[in-house]
């Protein structure tokens, strides 16, 4: 059986691995599609792992190929999304013993009801595989507590930022400004529900936010009336700019990965009584993401579909293109 394995720093391989031997509480899922995440690129460069090869892939959907006798809610032939979170048996694709970049995924403890979730009839499994990154974007919106009538700005229109926009639109939050350097991603942002798009290479973002959202007073001069900022770009400068230029009682949610310390002026935070929250993983109900995919067609976020053997090309696209959306690995016969 084939599996993308990380052996060390910049050393990934498509390995032959032993077929799994599942037990009565386990399941096997024939993977149809698995997205490549920016964190996968990071893992490859870091050589993420405890000193032995680890499998990659945590955005996966497929068809149940086998289910143990104690797995009662899932049956052979069911179309499912696999939740990769650590639900007692370790995470999948992020340092655990299993990963979704393989044709046949071993799912331990499928009987606990927290790992496999059915996909609606008619939903392509390539679309269903978007559930994991959608859940990440959705959780950033949950952390923001944005409500209809509030004004939101999202920095970064990669898949997570785009899915935050889709979540906001689904919840009736319509005054959303998307900010990115890529014209292609800004076009996607409009499809996902952004009411305005800004390219920092063409306009002064903060002047435009004042124009679009209006102004509110501050002792050192008026600020944009933007209520919520979601940082999905990974650009360190955004955090300081939001605190310096955002409104009194503003809210900032950080969902992008920032690996280095970011200088922060806590006097800005204090004077504006700003709220800063992190966002990690998913909503309490992972199914929320699958249900949103059933209500809204978000498949336009997928910009590339590649085979398992083309995983290296997928990594190169993610690193070399600022215009790409979700890069999806599809297995033979994917639906």
N, C-alpha and C positions, 0 to 999 in steps of 0.2 A: 504494500500500500504506500502511496506517496504522501508526503507532508513537508511543508515549508518549515525548516528548523533553523534556529539561530544558534550557531556554535561559538560565536565570539564577536569581537568588534569588527564590523563590516564583513562578517563571514556568515552569510545565510546560504542554505543549500536545500535543494529539493531531494529529500532523503527517501529511501525505501525503509519503511518501518513495519514492525510486526502487526498483523491484524489484531484488533482487540478481542478480549474474551469477556463479554459482559455478564453480569449477574442478574438476579431476579428484580433488583431495584433500578437497573440501568436501562439504557436505550442506545440504539445506533441510529444516526441520522445521515442519510445520503445528502451531502451538501450540494446545493445548486448554485449558490452565490455567496461570496464573502468579500466585503469591502476592504480596501487597504486604508488604514488610518494614518494620519500624521504621526501618531505615537509609534506606529510600526517603524517609520523612518527613524525616529529617535532611538528606538530599541536597537535597530540594526547598527547605528553609529556608536551607541554606547556599549554594545555587546551585552545587553541586558540579560542577566541570568545568574544563577547560583553556582556557576562553574561547570555545568553540564548543558548539553543542547536543550533548548526549550522550543515548543511549537508556537507559531504565530497565527494570528487571525482571530478577531473577536466581533466581527459584524456579519453574522451568518444566518442563512435560512436554508431549509431543505425539506426532505421528505423522510418520515420515520421508516426505517428499514427493518428494525427489530425492536421489540419492547419486552422487558422482563415481566414475569407473572405478577409482580407487585405494582407495576405501573398501570394505574386504573383509568386515568383521565386522557391518556394518549394511546393511540393504536397505530399499528402498521398501516402505512399509506397516508397518514395525516400530514398535511403541509404545515410546517412549524417555523417559528423564529426561535433561535437559541439565545437565552439571556446569558451573557458571559460573566456576570458579577459573581463574586465569591459568596456562594449560598451554602457554605459548609464543606464543600469539596475543593475549594480553591478557585481562583479566577480562570477563565479560558482565554488563551491568546495573550495574556499579560503576565506571564511568569508561572502559570499553572502547568499542569501535566498534559492538558489538551489544548488544541488550537484548531480554528475553523478552516485553515488553508489546507484542506485535505478532502479527498472525495468521500470518505466515510469517517464520521466523527463519533467517537465514543463519549457518551454522556452519562457519567456516573450519577447515581442518586436522582435519576429522572423522576422517581416516585414521589419526591418531596413536593412536586407541583410548582417549583420556583425556577425551573430551568427551561422548560419547553412550553411554548404558547402557540396555539393554533392560528393559522393565517386564513382570512376570509376567502371564500370561493371567488375566483375570478381575479385575485390579486397576484400578479407575477411575483415569483420568488426573488427575482432581482430587485423588485420594489420592496418586498418584505424585508430584505437584508438591510434596508435603510433604517429599520426600527431602532437599532442601537445608537447610531449617531443622532437620529431624531430625538431619542430619549435624552441624550446629553444636552441638545439644544433646548428641549422642553424643560429640563430641570433648571437651566439658567433662567428661564422665564418664571418658573415657580419661585426661585430664590429672589427674583426682582419684585414679586408681588404686584406686577403691573396690572392695571385695571382699565376697562374701557373708559375713554376720555383722557387718559394720561398720554404724555408725549415721551417717545422712546427714541434713542439713538443707538445703533448697533455698529460697533467698529469691527470690521472683518466680515467678508462675505464668502468665506469658505463654507463647507457643508454645515458646520455647527452654527455659524451665524445665520445662514440661510434657514436652517430648521428652527432657530429661535424666531425668525420672522414669520415662518409658517404657523408656528404655535400662537404667536400674538394675533395673527390674522384670524385664526380659528376661534380665538377667544374674544373677538370683537375689539381688539386694540388696533386701531387703524392709522394712527398718526405716528408712523415709524419711519425714521431716516436711516438708510443704509449707507455705510462709508467704506470705500475700498478703492484701491488703485487700478483694479482691473475692470475695463468696460464690459467684458463678457460676464463677469460675476455680478456687476451692477444690473445687467439685464436680467439675470436669474433672480436677483433680489426683487425686482419688480414683479416677476412671476410668483414669487413666494409671498408677496403681500406688502412690500415696502411702498410707502406713499411718495417718498422722495429718495433720490440717490445722489451721493456726493463723491467726487473724485478729488482727493487732497492735492493731486498734481495740477488740478485745474482751478480750484476755488479755495478760499479761506473757509475751512470747515466751521469754525466757531462763529464767524460772521454770518454764514449761511444758516446755522442753527438758530441764531437770533432772528433772522428773517423769517424762517419757516415756523418756528415754535413761539416766537415772541420773546419779550424780555421781562425779567423780574429784577427788583432792586437789590443791590448789595452795597455795603459801605464803601467799597473801592471801585464802584461802577457797576452798571447793569450786567447781568449774565443771561444766557439763553434760559428760557423757561422749561427746558427739557427736564422731565421728572426722573427718567430712568436711563442709565447707560449700561450696555452690555459689552464687555471687552472680550471679543472673540478673535482678535487679530494676532495676538502674541507679541505685539510691538510694545516694548517697555515704556516708551514715551507716553502712550495713551493714558496710563494710570495717573501720572502726574498732571497731565493736561486736564483730565476730567476733574480732579480735585481742585486745581487752580482756577479753572474756567467754568465749572459747573455751578448750579444754583444752590442756594440755601435749602437744606432738607432734601438734597438730591440723593439718589441711590445708584451705586455702582456694583455690578455683578461681574466677577472675573471668572470666565470659563476657559479661556485660552491658557496654555501651558507657559509659565514663565520660570525658566530654570535658574536664572541668576537673580540675586537680590535687586530690587527695584527701588531707587531713591524715592522717598515719599515725604512730602511736607505735611506733617501732622498738625501744623498750625492751621492750614487750609481746612483739613478735616474737622478740627475742633471748632473753628469759627463758623463753619457752615453746617455744623451738626450733620455731616455727611454720613451715610450708611454705606459700608463696604462689605460685601459678602462674597465668599467663594462659592463655586458650584461644582459638585463632583458627582459623577455617574448619573443616576436616573431617578425618575419619580418613584414613589412608593409602589405604584401599580405600573409595572413595565408594560402592561397591556395598553396603557394610555397611548403609547406611541403607535402601536399596531392599529388601534382604533382611529387615530388621526389619519394614518395612511389610507384607511378605508373611506374616510370622508373627503380627502383632498388628494389629487394626483400630484405627487412630489417627485415623480420619476425623472423630471427634467434635470434634477441635480446630478444624475449619473451622466458623466461626460465621456467615460471610457469603459469598455468591456474587454477584458483580456482573459487568456487562458491561464491555468495554473503555471504552465511552463513559461509564461511571459511575466511572472511576478517581478523580475528585475526591471523590466520595462516600466511596470507600474510604479515602482519606487522612483525611477528616473523621471517619470512624468510629474509625480508629486513634488519632487525637488526642483525640477527645471521649469515648470510652468506655473505662472501666477494666475492663469485663466481657467485651469481645470476645476471641475467639480469633483464628484465622487468617482474614484477609480475602483471598478468592480471586477473581481476575479469570478469568472463563471466556469462551472464544470460542464463537461460534456452532457448534453441533454437538458441543460438548465431551462426552466420555464419562465 
